Amino acid sequence: MNEKSSSDILSSTKSICPVCLKRLSAVREKHGDDVYLVKKCFEHGEFKTIIWRGPLSFTSWKRPKKASSPQHTFTKSERGCPHDCGLCPSHGQHTCTALIEITTRCNLRCKVCFADAGSNTAADPSLDKIAFFYDRLMQASGSCNVQLSGGEPTVRDDLADIVRLGREKGFSFLQLNTNGIRLAEDEAYAKSLKDAGLSSVFLQFDGLSDEVHLALRGRALSEIKEMAIVNCALAGLGVVLVPTIVPGVNTQELAGIIDYAARFSPTVRGVHFQPVSYFGRYPEPPLDSARITLPEILMHIEEQTNGEIPAHLFSPPSCEHALCSFHANFLVQEDHSLKGITSWQQNCCAATEKKGKIPAAVVGREKSVSFTARQWSAPSACKCTPAEVPENEDELDFFLRRAKTHTFSISGMAFQDAWNLDIERLQGCCIHVVSPEGNLIPFCAYNLTSSQGRGLHRAGGGQ
């Protein structure tokens, strides 16, 4: 490890070799304001990847969290994380959100794709198979939030049946992960999904300009995205905008995306930023300049909003590891500006007080799952017309009335690839994918690929 005189080792962890995927010792090493993950494979050499960049304090953001063990595990701890996923007994976090991939087909050919959608020719799982996925998930975690994903789930004509089946199996919050094309094309389609029990739409939304969509998705999509939002509004579906952030492509549009989203409140419930990760074939390590870290996104938001959304409003997560994400809650004012509001209980997933005979971790899990479901679903229609608003309504009354419908979240999640994988983070993951075998695998482990594109858990790997 070089430049010892100008660097400090902050802490140690475990990682993997990006070439052979073997477990390695690793350290978090500070250089000025920046922090790198540094590891060395005796066969393939040393690797050093930026994980935190900018003036926000790494050490104050990182915080300990008590483990909340999964309800039921399907695999044994034998070879060590990330090779035993299923979940195994060594995993330190229950499932809050589970992804069920219902197709590998897609109606786009994106340059950035976790699932390498469109290149995998596997047949869509049958309804009986999806019922098995739901049953395994209920066995492993109990009722949690479910995201139907792919591929592009809307290429299936029986998507409403899949949603309905999830409701019948006992899952109260079902979210659709989609590019929005079919939702935009057919107003009745969004209504059919709502009627089947869909709660929310996780809408791919990389920017306001078609230049951004062309660069990342290969197609001009601005009008399509807006029509998808409009049709979701007509159907009563909540929407979360999900931009993949790529340096040099759309970093300049963060504030614009937030402002756009707020103008569609209360249909749009928030924005969830995702820094680009590098899955698939990358024989050479991606340059640090090709990465953007969570504190950089926060600083961009603060700068682009002229300080109206300052970085200090944001907090580490309560469920997953602190280095995985950020979150803040807001109230959308009548002029569409955002007012920061007190965040939900920050340690809800690691709650320390029992509720009767219910263990504390279970209480915390229920709070986390219910908060996400409540925030990302469309609010009940406000029956209060302008004429019914009292003329002498004070600030508190206004806030309470407005908060029933116009809360708004800004969050971000940094997914890991083979170059920056931190096993301490991975073991704290609460977002799990249901594998074709019915095992639960942390999202980053499921999509993990070697530098040659060999998948660790997913057949084929992403890109």
The 8 nearest C-alpha neighbors of each residue, nearest first, counted from 0:
[[1, 2, 3, 45, 37, 38, 39, 47],
 [0, 2, 3, 4, 6, 5, 47, 45],
 [1, 3, 4, 5, 6, 0, 30, 7],
 [4, 2, 6, 5, 1, 0, 7, 8],
 [3, 5, 2, 6, 7, 1, 30, 0],
 [6, 4, 3, 2, 30, 7, 31, 29],
 [5, 7, 30, 3, 29, 4, 2, 28],
 [8, 6, 29, 28, 9, 30, 5, 3],
 [7, 9, 28, 10, 27, 29, 26, 6],
 [10, 8, 27, 28, 7, 29, 11, 26],
 [11, 9, 27, 26, 8, 12, 28, 25],
 [10, 12, 26, 25, 27, 13, 9, 24],
 [11, 13, 25, 26, 423, 24, 421, 422],
 [14, 12, 24, 25, 422, 23, 421, 423],
 [13, 15, 23, 421, 422, 420, 22, 25],
 [16, 14, 22, 23, 20, 21, 17, 417],
 [15, 17, 20, 21, 18, 19, 40, 23],
 [18, 16, 417, 449, 20, 450, 418, 19],
 [17, 19, 450, 449, 16, 20, 43, 451],
 [18, 20, 21, 16, 17, 449, 15, 43],
 [21, 19, 16, 15, 17, 18, 449, 22],
 [22, 20, 15, 16, 19, 23, 17, 40],
 [23, 21, 15, 14, 20, 16, 13, 24],
 [24, 22, 15, 14, 13, 25, 21, 16],
 [23, 25, 13, 14, 38, 12, 22, 26],
 [26, 24, 38, 13, 12, 37, 11, 14],
 [27, 25, 11, 37, 10, 36, 12, 28],
 [26, 28, 36, 10, 9, 35, 8, 11],
 [27, 29, 8, 35, 34, 7, 9, 26],
 [30, 28, 34, 7, 6, 33, 8, 31],
 [29, 31, 6, 33, 34, 32, 5, 28],
 [30, 32, 33, 29, 6, 5, 34, 7],
 [33, 31, 53, 54, 30, 52, 34, 29],
 [32, 34, 52, 30, 31, 51, 29, 53],
 [35, 33, 29, 51, 28, 50, 49, 30],
 [36, 34, 49, 28, 48, 50, 27, 37],
 [35, 37, 27, 48, 47, 26, 28, 419],
 [36, 38, 47, 26, 25, 46, 35, 27],
 [39, 37, 25, 46, 45, 24, 47, 26],
 [38, 40, 45, 44, 46, 41, 23, 37],
 [39, 41, 44, 43, 42, 16, 45, 23],
 [42, 40, 44, 43, 39, 45, 23, 16],
 [41, 43, 40, 44, 39, 19, 16, 18],
 [44, 42, 40, 41, 18, 45, 16, 39],
 [43, 45, 40, 39, 41, 42, 46, 38],
 [44, 46, 39, 38, 40, 47, 43, 37],
 [45, 47, 38, 37, 39, 48, 44, 418],
 [46, 48, 37, 36, 35, 38, 45, 49],
 [49, 47, 35, 36, 419, 50, 418, 46],
 [48, 50, 35, 287, 51, 34, 36, 47],
 [49, 51, 35, 34, 292, 48, 36, 52],
 [52, 50, 34, 33, 292, 49, 294, 53],
 [51, 53, 33, 292, 295, 32, 34, 294],
 [52, 54, 32, 55, 33, 295, 294, 51],
 [53, 55, 32, 56, 52, 294, 33, 57],
 [56, 54, 53, 294, 57, 32, 52, 60],
 [55, 57, 59, 58, 54, 60, 32, 53],
 [58, 56, 60, 59, 61, 55, 51, 34],
 [57, 59, 61, 60, 56, 62, 9, 55],
 [58, 60, 56, 61, 57, 62, 55, 315],
 [61, 59, 57, 58, 56, 62, 315, 321],
 [62, 60, 58, 321, 59, 57, 322, 63],
 [61, 63, 60, 321, 64, 59, 58, 315],
 [64, 62, 65, 61, 321, 320, 66, 60],
 [65, 63, 66, 62, 349, 320, 317, 346],
 [64, 66, 349, 67, 63, 91, 348, 350],
 [67, 65, 91, 92, 68, 64, 349, 427],
 [66, 68, 92, 360, 93, 91, 65, 69],
 [67, 69, 92, 91, 93, 66, 70, 90],
 [70, 68, 93, 71, 92, 140, 72, 67],
 [69, 71, 140, 139, 68, 93, 72, 141],
 [72, 70, 139, 69, 140, 138, 73, 86],
 [73, 71, 86, 87, 74, 88, 139, 85],
 [72, 74, 85, 86, 87, 438, 71, 75],
 [75, 73, 87, 85, 72, 86, 83, 84],
 [74, 76, 87, 77, 88, 83, 73, 72],
 [77, 75, 87, 83, 79, 88, 89, 78],
 [76, 78, 79, 75, 83, 82, 80, 74],
 [79, 77, 82, 83, 76, 80, 81, 75],
 [78, 80, 77, 82, 83, 76, 81, 22],
 [81, 79, 82, 83, 422, 84, 78, 426],
 [80, 82, 83, 84, 79, 444, 422, 425],
 [81, 83, 80, 79, 84, 78, 455, 456],
 [84, 82, 80, 76, 81, 79, 87, 78],
 [85, 83, 86, 440, 87, 82, 81, 74],
 [86, 84, 438, 439, 74, 440, 87, 73],
 [85, 87, 84, 72, 439, 73, 440, 74],
 [86, 88, 74, 75, 85, 72, 89, 84],
 [89, 87, 90, 72, 76, 75, 86, 74],
 [90, 88, 87, 91, 76, 426, 80, 86],
 [89, 91, 426, 88, 87, 92, 86, 68],
 [90, 92, 66, 427, 68, 426, 67, 89],
 [93, 91, 67, 68, 427, 429, 66, 69],
 [92, 94, 69, 68, 429, 67, 95, 70],
 [93, 95, 429, 96, 140, 430, 431, 92],
 [94, 96, 429, 143, 368, 144, 430, 93],
 [97, 95, 144, 430, 145, 94, 143, 431],
 [98, 96, 431, 145, 432, 430, 146, 144],
 [99, 97, 432, 146, 147, 145, 433, 431],
 [98, 100, 147, 433, 148, 101, 432, 146],
 [101, 99, 149, 148, 102, 147, 98, 150],
 [100, 102, 149, 99, 124, 148, 152, 123],
 [103, 101, 123, 149, 150, 104, 100, 152],
 [102, 104, 150, 116, 149, 119, 117, 105],
 [103, 105, 117, 150, 102, 116, 151, 106],
 [104, 106, 151, 150, 117, 107, 116, 103],
 [105, 107, 151, 108, 104, 154, 117, 180],
 [108, 106, 105, 109, 216, 217, 117, 218],
 [107, 109, 216, 110, 217, 117, 106, 105],
 [110, 108, 216, 111, 107, 215, 112, 217],
 [109, 111, 215, 216, 112, 108, 217, 462],
 [110, 112, 109, 462, 215, 113, 216, 275],
 [113, 111, 115, 114, 462, 109, 461, 110],
 [114, 112, 461, 115, 462, 446, 278, 111],
 [113, 115, 461, 116, 112, 150, 460, 446],
 [116, 114, 461, 112, 462, 113, 118, 117],
 [117, 115, 150, 114, 103, 118, 105, 104],
 [116, 118, 104, 105, 119, 103, 115, 150],
 [119, 117, 116, 115, 120, 103, 104, 459],
 [120, 118, 117, 121, 103, 116, 115, 459],
 [119, 121, 118, 122, 103, 117, 104, 123],
 [122, 120, 119, 123, 103, 102, 104, 124],
 [123, 121, 124, 120, 102, 103, 125, 104],
 [122, 124, 102, 101, 125, 121, 103, 104],
 [125, 123, 128, 101, 122, 129, 126, 102],
 [126, 124, 128, 127, 129, 123, 130, 101],
 [125, 127, 129, 128, 130, 124, 161, 160],
 [128, 126, 130, 125, 129, 131, 124, 132],
 [129, 127, 131, 125, 130, 126, 124, 132],
 [128, 130, 132, 126, 131, 127, 125, 133],
 [129, 131, 127, 133, 128, 132, 126, 134],
 [130, 132, 128, 134, 129, 133, 135, 127],
 [133, 131, 129, 135, 130, 134, 437, 136],
 [132, 134, 130, 136, 131, 135, 137, 129],
 [135, 133, 131, 137, 136, 132, 138, 130],
 [136, 134, 138, 132, 137, 133, 139, 437],
 [135, 137, 139, 133, 138, 134, 140, 132],
 [136, 138, 141, 134, 140, 135, 139, 142],
 [139, 137, 135, 136, 140, 141, 134, 71],
 [140, 138, 71, 136, 137, 70, 135, 141],
 [141, 139, 70, 137, 138, 136, 94, 142],
 [140, 142, 137, 138, 143, 139, 136, 70],
 [141, 143, 170, 137, 140, 169, 144, 171],
 [144, 142, 95, 96, 141, 368, 145, 170],
 [143, 145, 96, 172, 95, 173, 97, 368],
 [146, 144, 173, 97, 96, 98, 174, 172],
 [145, 147, 174, 98, 175, 173, 148, 97],
 [148, 146, 175, 99, 98, 176, 100, 174],
 [147, 149, 100, 176, 152, 99, 146, 101],
 [150, 148, 100, 151, 102, 103, 152, 101],
 [149, 151, 103, 116, 104, 105, 102, 152],
 [150, 152, 105, 149, 153, 177, 154, 104],
 [153, 151, 154, 149, 148, 155, 102, 150],
 [152, 154, 155, 151, 181, 158, 156, 177],
 [155, 153, 152, 151, 156, 105, 104, 106],
 [156, 154, 153, 157, 158, 152, 102, 101],
 [155, 157, 158, 154, 153, 159, 160, 152],
 [158, 156, 160, 155, 159, 161, 153, 126],
 [159, 157, 161, 160, 155, 156, 162, 153],
 [158, 160, 162, 192, 161, 157, 195, 163],
 [161, 159, 163, 157, 158, 162, 164, 195],
 [162, 160, 158, 164, 159, 163, 165, 157],
 [163, 161, 159, 165, 164, 160, 195, 196],
 [162, 164, 160, 195, 166, 165, 161, 196],
 [163, 165, 167, 161, 166, 162, 160, 168],
 [166, 164, 168, 162, 167, 163, 170, 161],
 [167, 165, 170, 163, 169, 168, 164, 171],
 [166, 168, 164, 165, 169, 163, 170, 162],
 [169, 167, 165, 166, 170, 164, 133, 134],
 [168, 170, 166, 167, 171, 142, 165, 137],
 [171, 169, 166, 142, 165, 172, 168, 143],
 [170, 172, 166, 169, 173, 144, 142, 143],
 [173, 171, 144, 198, 170, 372, 145, 174],
 [174, 172, 145, 197, 198, 146, 144, 171],
 [173, 175, 146, 199, 200, 198, 147, 145],
 [174, 176, 200, 147, 201, 146, 177, 199],
 [175, 177, 201, 148, 147, 200, 202, 146],
 [178, 176, 179, 202, 151, 175, 203, 201],
 [177, 179, 203, 180, 202, 151, 176, 204],
 [180, 178, 182, 177, 227, 181, 183, 224],
 [179, 181, 183, 182, 178, 223, 184, 227],
 [182, 180, 184, 183, 179, 185, 153, 188],
 [181, 183, 227, 179, 180, 184, 185, 189],
 [184, 182, 227, 226, 180, 181, 223, 185],
 [183, 185, 181, 182, 180, 186, 227, 226],
 [184, 186, 188, 187, 183, 182, 181, 189],
 [187, 185, 230, 188, 189, 182, 184, 190],
 [186, 188, 190, 185, 189, 191, 234, 230],
 [189, 187, 191, 185, 190, 186, 182, 192],
 [190, 188, 192, 191, 187, 186, 182, 234],
 [189, 191, 234, 193, 187, 188, 192, 194],
 [192, 190, 194, 188, 193, 189, 187, 195],
 [193, 191, 195, 159, 189, 194, 190, 197],
 [194, 192, 197, 190, 196, 195, 191, 189],
 [193, 195, 191, 192, 196, 190, 197, 159],
 [196, 194, 163, 192, 193, 159, 162, 197],
 [195, 197, 193, 194, 163, 162, 198, 192],
 [198, 196, 193, 173, 192, 199, 195, 162],
 [199, 197, 173, 376, 172, 174, 236, 196],
 [198, 200, 174, 237, 376, 236, 238, 197],
 [199, 201, 238, 175, 174, 202, 237, 239],
 [200, 202, 176, 239, 175, 238, 177, 240],
 [203, 201, 240, 177, 241, 200, 178, 239],
 [202, 204, 241, 178, 242, 177, 240, 205],
 [205, 203, 242, 241, 240, 206, 202, 224],
 [206, 204, 242, 243, 203, 212, 211, 241],
 [207, 205, 208, 204, 211, 252, 256, 249],
 [206, 208, 221, 256, 209, 252, 255, 205],
 [209, 207, 210, 211, 206, 221, 212, 219],
 [208, 210, 219, 212, 211, 221, 213, 220],
 [211, 209, 213, 208, 212, 214, 219, 248],
 [210, 212, 214, 209, 213, 208, 206, 215],
 [213, 211, 209, 216, 215, 214, 210, 219],
 [214, 212, 217, 218, 210, 216, 211, 219],
 [213, 215, 211, 212, 217, 216, 210, 248],
 [216, 214, 212, 110, 213, 217, 109, 211],
 [217, 215, 109, 212, 213, 218, 214, 110],
 [218, 216, 213, 214, 215, 109, 212, 108],
 [217, 219, 213, 216, 220, 212, 209, 214],
 [220, 218, 209, 213, 212, 221, 217, 210],
 [219, 221, 223, 222, 218, 212, 224, 209],
 [222, 220, 224, 223, 209, 219, 207, 225],
 [223, 221, 225, 224, 220, 226, 219, 227],
 [222, 224, 220, 226, 221, 225, 183, 227],
 [225, 223, 227, 221, 222, 226, 220, 179],
 [226, 224, 228, 222, 227, 223, 229, 221],
 [225, 227, 183, 229, 223, 228, 224, 230],
 [228, 226, 183, 182, 224, 230, 225, 229],
 [229, 227, 231, 225, 226, 230, 232, 224],
 [230, 228, 226, 232, 231, 227, 225, 233],
 [229, 231, 233, 186, 227, 232, 228, 226],
 [232, 230, 236, 234, 228, 233, 229, 189],
 [233, 231, 229, 235, 230, 234, 266, 236],
 [232, 234, 230, 231, 235, 229, 190, 236],
 [235, 233, 190, 231, 232, 236, 189, 230],
 [234, 236, 232, 233, 231, 377, 237, 193],
 [237, 235, 231, 377, 199, 234, 232, 198],
 [236, 238, 377, 376, 199, 266, 267, 375],
 [239, 237, 267, 200, 199, 268, 266, 201],
 [238, 240, 201, 269, 268, 270, 267, 202],
 [239, 241, 270, 202, 204, 271, 203, 201],
 [240, 242, 203, 271, 204, 202, 272, 270],
 [243, 241, 205, 204, 272, 244, 273, 203],
 [242, 244, 273, 205, 274, 275, 272, 245],
 [245, 243, 274, 275, 273, 242, 249, 250],
 [244, 246, 248, 275, 249, 247, 243, 274],
 [247, 245, 248, 250, 289, 291, 290, 244],
 [246, 248, 249, 245, 250, 251, 289, 244],
 [249, 247, 245, 246, 250, 211, 214, 244],
 [248, 250, 251, 252, 245, 244, 247, 211],
 [249, 251, 252, 246, 253, 248, 244, 247],
 [250, 252, 249, 253, 254, 248, 303, 299],
 [251, 253, 255, 249, 250, 254, 256, 206],
 [254, 252, 256, 255, 251, 250, 300, 257],
 [255, 253, 257, 256, 303, 252, 300, 304],
 [254, 256, 252, 258, 253, 257, 259, 207],
 [255, 257, 259, 253, 254, 258, 252, 260],
 [258, 256, 254, 260, 255, 259, 261, 253],
 [259, 257, 255, 261, 260, 256, 254, 262],
 [260, 258, 256, 262, 257, 261, 255, 263],
 [259, 261, 257, 263, 262, 258, 267, 256],
 [260, 262, 264, 258, 263, 259, 335, 257],
 [263, 261, 259, 260, 264, 335, 258, 267],
 [262, 264, 261, 260, 267, 266, 265, 259],
 [265, 263, 266, 267, 261, 262, 405, 268],
 [264, 266, 405, 267, 268, 404, 263, 377],
 [267, 265, 264, 237, 232, 263, 238, 377],
 [268, 266, 238, 264, 265, 263, 239, 269],
 [267, 269, 407, 239, 375, 238, 266, 265],
 [268, 270, 408, 407, 239, 409, 267, 240],
 [269, 271, 240, 409, 239, 241, 410, 272],
 [270, 272, 410, 241, 411, 409, 240, 273],
 [273, 271, 411, 242, 241, 410, 243, 270],
 [272, 274, 243, 412, 411, 413, 244, 242],
 [275, 273, 244, 413, 243, 291, 276, 245],
 [276, 274, 245, 244, 243, 273, 277, 290],
 [277, 275, 416, 414, 278, 415, 274, 290],
 [278, 276, 416, 462, 279, 275, 285, 281],
 [277, 279, 462, 461, 448, 416, 276, 447],
 [280, 278, 462, 452, 461, 448, 460, 281],
 [279, 281, 452, 451, 450, 282, 462, 278],
 [280, 282, 450, 283, 451, 279, 284, 285],
 [283, 281, 450, 451, 280, 284, 18, 452],
 [282, 284, 281, 285, 450, 286, 280, 451],
 [283, 285, 286, 281, 282, 418, 450, 46],
 [286, 284, 283, 287, 289, 281, 277, 290],
 [285, 287, 288, 289, 284, 290, 48, 283],
 [286, 288, 289, 290, 49, 285, 48, 291],
 [287, 289, 286, 290, 246, 291, 285, 49],
 [290, 288, 286, 287, 246, 285, 291, 245],
 [291, 289, 287, 288, 246, 292, 275, 245],
 [290, 292, 274, 246, 295, 293, 289, 245],
 [293, 291, 295, 51, 294, 50, 52, 296],
 [292, 294, 296, 295, 297, 413, 291, 51],
 [295, 293, 297, 296, 292, 298, 55, 53],
 [296, 294, 298, 292, 297, 293, 299, 53],
 [295, 297, 299, 293, 294, 298, 300, 292],
 [298, 296, 294, 300, 310, 295, 299, 301],
 [297, 299, 295, 301, 300, 296, 302, 294],
 [300, 298, 296, 302, 297, 301, 303, 295],
 [299, 301, 297, 303, 298, 302, 254, 304],
 [302, 300, 309, 306, 298, 308, 304, 299],
 [303, 301, 305, 299, 304, 300, 306, 298],
 [302, 304, 300, 305, 254, 301, 299, 253],
 [303, 305, 307, 306, 301, 302, 254, 300],
 [306, 304, 302, 303, 307, 301, 308, 300],
 [305, 307, 301, 309, 308, 304, 302, 303],
 [306, 308, 304, 305, 309, 301, 337, 338],
 [309, 307, 301, 306, 304, 310, 300, 312],
 [310, 308, 301, 306, 311, 307, 312, 300],
 [309, 311, 297, 312, 313, 301, 298, 308],
 [310, 312, 313, 309, 314, 308, 297, 55],
 [313, 311, 310, 309, 327, 314, 339, 308],
 [312, 314, 327, 311, 326, 310, 325, 315],
 [315, 313, 325, 326, 316, 327, 312, 311],
 [314, 316, 325, 321, 324, 60, 326, 317],
 [317, 315, 321, 318, 325, 324, 319, 314],
 [316, 318, 346, 345, 348, 347, 319, 315],
 [319, 317, 348, 316, 429, 320, 367, 349],
 [318, 320, 428, 427, 429, 316, 317, 321],
 [319, 321, 427, 424, 323, 322, 428, 318],
 [320, 322, 315, 61, 323, 316, 62, 319],
 [323, 321, 320, 324, 61, 424, 315, 60],
 [324, 322, 413, 321, 320, 412, 319, 424],
 [323, 325, 412, 411, 322, 316, 413, 315],
 [326, 324, 315, 411, 410, 314, 316, 313],
 [325, 327, 410, 313, 314, 409, 315, 316],
 [328, 326, 313, 409, 408, 342, 312, 410],
 [329, 327, 408, 340, 342, 407, 339, 409],
 [330, 328, 339, 407, 340, 338, 406, 337],
 [329, 331, 406, 338, 337, 405, 407, 332],
 [332, 330, 337, 405, 335, 336, 406, 329],
 [331, 333, 335, 336, 334, 337, 330, 338],
 [332, 334, 335, 331, 336, 401, 337, 405],
 [333, 335, 332, 336, 331, 262, 337, 261],
 [336, 334, 332, 333, 331, 262, 261, 337],
 [335, 337, 332, 334, 331, 338, 261, 333],
 [338, 336, 331, 330, 329, 332, 339, 335],
 [337, 339, 330, 329, 340, 331, 336, 332],
 [340, 338, 329, 328, 337, 330, 341, 312],
 [341, 339, 329, 328, 342, 338, 330, 327],
 [342, 340, 343, 339, 328, 329, 327, 344],
 [341, 343, 328, 340, 327, 344, 345, 314],
 [342, 344, 345, 341, 328, 370, 347, 346],
 [345, 343, 347, 346, 342, 317, 366, 367],
 [344, 346, 317, 347, 343, 316, 342, 314],
 [347, 345, 317, 349, 348, 344, 350, 318],
 [346, 348, 363, 350, 349, 344, 345, 366],
 [349, 347, 363, 364, 318, 346, 350, 317],
 [348, 350, 346, 347, 360, 363, 65, 351],
 [351, 349, 363, 347, 359, 348, 360, 352],
 [350, 352, 359, 349, 353, 360, 363, 347],
 [353, 351, 359, 350, 354, 358, 362, 360],
 [352, 354, 359, 358, 357, 355, 351, 356],
 [355, 353, 357, 356, 352, 362, 359, 358],
 [354, 356, 357, 353, 358, 352, 359, 362],
 [355, 357, 354, 358, 353, 359, 362, 361],
 [356, 358, 354, 355, 353, 359, 361, 362],
 [359, 357, 353, 361, 360, 356, 362, 354],
 [358, 360, 353, 362, 352, 351, 350, 361],
 [361, 359, 363, 362, 67, 358, 349, 350],
 [360, 362, 364, 363, 359, 358, 365, 357],
 [363, 361, 359, 365, 360, 364, 366, 358],
 [362, 364, 348, 347, 350, 360, 366, 361],
 [363, 365, 348, 361, 367, 366, 362, 360],
 [364, 366, 368, 362, 363, 367, 369, 361],
 [367, 365, 363, 369, 364, 368, 370, 347],
 [366, 368, 364, 370, 365, 369, 348, 347],
 [367, 369, 365, 371, 370, 366, 95, 364],
 [368, 370, 372, 366, 371, 367, 373, 365],
 [371, 369, 373, 367, 372, 368, 366, 374],
 [372, 370, 374, 373, 368, 369, 375, 367],
 [373, 371, 369, 370, 375, 374, 376, 172],
 [372, 374, 370, 371, 376, 375, 369, 378],
 [375, 373, 371, 372, 376, 370, 268, 406],
 [374, 376, 372, 268, 373, 371, 237, 199],
 [377, 375, 237, 199, 198, 373, 374, 372],
 [376, 378, 237, 236, 266, 235, 379, 375],
 [379, 377, 404, 380, 376, 403, 265, 237],
 [378, 380, 381, 377, 404, 403, 235, 382],
 [379, 381, 382, 378, 404, 377, 235, 383],
 [382, 380, 383, 379, 404, 403, 384, 378],
 [381, 383, 380, 384, 379, 387, 385, 404],
 [382, 384, 381, 387, 385, 388, 386, 400],
 [383, 385, 387, 386, 382, 388, 381, 389],
 [386, 384, 387, 388, 383, 389, 382, 390],
 [385, 387, 384, 388, 389, 383, 390, 382],
 [386, 388, 384, 385, 383, 389, 390, 382],
 [387, 389, 385, 386, 390, 384, 383, 392],
 [390, 388, 392, 391, 387, 386, 385, 393],
 [391, 389, 392, 388, 387, 393, 386, 385],
 [390, 392, 389, 393, 388, 394, 396, 397],
 [391, 393, 389, 390, 396, 397, 394, 388],
 [394, 392, 396, 395, 391, 397, 398, 390],
 [393, 395, 397, 396, 398, 392, 399, 391],
 [396, 394, 398, 397, 393, 399, 392, 400],
 [395, 397, 399, 393, 398, 394, 392, 400],
 [398, 396, 394, 400, 395, 399, 401, 393],
 [397, 399, 395, 401, 396, 400, 402, 394],
 [400, 398, 402, 396, 401, 397, 395, 403],
 [401, 399, 397, 398, 402, 403, 396, 404],
 [400, 402, 398, 403, 399, 405, 404, 397],
 [403, 401, 399, 405, 404, 406, 400, 398],
 [404, 402, 401, 400, 405, 399, 378, 406],
 [403, 405, 402, 378, 401, 265, 406, 381],
 [406, 404, 265, 402, 331, 401, 330, 407],
 [405, 407, 330, 402, 329, 404, 331, 408],
 [406, 408, 269, 329, 268, 328, 330, 405],
 [409, 407, 269, 328, 327, 329, 410, 270],
 [410, 408, 270, 327, 269, 326, 271, 328],
 [411, 409, 326, 271, 325, 272, 270, 408],
 [410, 412, 272, 271, 324, 325, 273, 326],
 [411, 413, 324, 273, 323, 414, 272, 325],
 [412, 414, 323, 274, 273, 324, 415, 293],
 [413, 415, 443, 412, 276, 416, 323, 274],
 [416, 414, 420, 443, 419, 276, 413, 417],
 [415, 417, 418, 420, 419, 277, 447, 276],
 [416, 418, 17, 420, 419, 447, 449, 448],
 [417, 419, 416, 17, 420, 48, 284, 46],
 [418, 420, 416, 417, 415, 48, 421, 36],
 [421, 419, 415, 417, 416, 14, 418, 422],
 [422, 420, 14, 424, 423, 13, 419, 425],
 [423, 421, 425, 424, 13, 14, 426, 420],
 [424, 422, 426, 425, 421, 12, 427, 13],
 [425, 423, 422, 427, 320, 421, 426, 428],
 [424, 426, 422, 428, 427, 423, 421, 441],
 [425, 427, 90, 91, 423, 424, 428, 422],
 [426, 428, 91, 92, 424, 320, 319, 425],
 [427, 429, 319, 425, 426, 430, 92, 441],
 [428, 430, 94, 95, 92, 319, 93, 431],
 [431, 429, 96, 428, 97, 442, 441, 94],
 [430, 432, 441, 97, 440, 442, 439, 98],
 [431, 433, 98, 440, 439, 97, 442, 434],
 [432, 434, 439, 99, 438, 437, 98, 440],
 [433, 435, 437, 438, 436, 432, 439, 440],
 [436, 434, 437, 433, 438, 132, 124, 128],
 [437, 435, 434, 438, 433, 132, 439, 131],
 [436, 438, 434, 435, 433, 132, 135, 439],
 [437, 439, 85, 434, 433, 436, 440, 73],
 [440, 438, 433, 85, 86, 432, 431, 434],
 [439, 441, 431, 432, 85, 84, 445, 86],
 [442, 440, 431, 444, 443, 430, 428, 445],
 [441, 443, 431, 445, 444, 432, 430, 440],
 [444, 442, 446, 445, 415, 441, 447, 414],
 [445, 443, 447, 441, 446, 442, 81, 440],
 [444, 446, 456, 442, 443, 447, 457, 440],
 [445, 447, 443, 444, 457, 460, 461, 442],
 [448, 446, 444, 445, 416, 455, 454, 443],
 [449, 447, 454, 453, 452, 279, 460, 278],
 [448, 450, 452, 453, 17, 451, 18, 417],
 [449, 451, 281, 282, 280, 18, 452, 17],
 [450, 452, 280, 449, 453, 282, 281, 279],
 [453, 451, 280, 279, 449, 448, 450, 460],
 [454, 452, 448, 449, 451, 460, 459, 455],
 [453, 455, 448, 460, 457, 456, 459, 447],
 [454, 456, 447, 448, 457, 453, 445, 444],
 [457, 455, 445, 454, 458, 444, 446, 447],
 [458, 456, 454, 460, 445, 446, 455, 459],
 [459, 457, 460, 454, 456, 455, 453, 119],
 [458, 460, 454, 457, 453, 461, 452, 119],
 [461, 459, 454, 457, 448, 458, 279, 452],
 [462, 460, 115, 114, 279, 113, 278, 112],
 [461, 279, 278, 115, 112, 113, 111, 277]]
